[in-house]
Amino acid sequence: MKNVGLRYAGVAAFLMIIVFLVSYYIGVHPFIEISHLFFDLFVYGLVIFFALNEFKKVVNEGILHFWQGMTIGFFVNIFSCGIYVVFLVLIMNFDENILIGYKQEAIDFLEIKSVQYIQLSLIHI
């Protein structure tokens, strides 16, 4: 069970790192864009599904208990997030522009959206 979870955690972390690098280098900052959250959730769901499917059919002879599914999902999620965090720490140490760009884009985003937030708060008063 642990081997399947760890193998698919590596796959999920690899996909997340590729998505981060591609989106950053095409000019879309991954920390600002909300579509990355939805794509990341889709990737995690897909990877966990394949991990559970492999464990059920290959290792456990067609039987999957609830606790087994939860444990495999936990392994995939925790270990892939750990690998991804290590990657983020390393890339932010090597490329300072990522954090500087994030700060500037976040300020620009909030300045643009501030008018909408103020209008929404006045409507609800």
Stockholm file with secondary structure:
# STOCKHOLM 1.0

chainA/1-125         MKNVGLRYAGVAAFLMIIVFLVSYYIGVHPFIEISHLFFDLFVYGLVIFFALNEFKKVVNEGILHFWQGMTIGFFVNIFSCGIYVVFLVLIMNFDENILIGYKQEAIDFLEIKSVQYIQLSLIHI
#=GR chainA/1-125 SS CHHHHHHHHHHHHHHHHHHHHHHHHTTCCTTTCTHHHHHHHHHHHHHHHHHHHHIIIIISTTCCCHHHHHHHHHHHHHHHHHHHHHHHHHHHHHCTHHHHHHHHHHHHHHHHHHHHHHHHHHHTC
#=GC SS_cons         CHHHHHHHHHHHHHHHHHHHHHHHHTTCCTTTCTHHHHHHHHHHHHHHHHHHHHIIIIISTTCCCHHHHHHHHHHHHHHHHHHHHHHHHHHHHHCTHHHHHHHHHHHHHHHHHHHHHHHHHHHTC
//
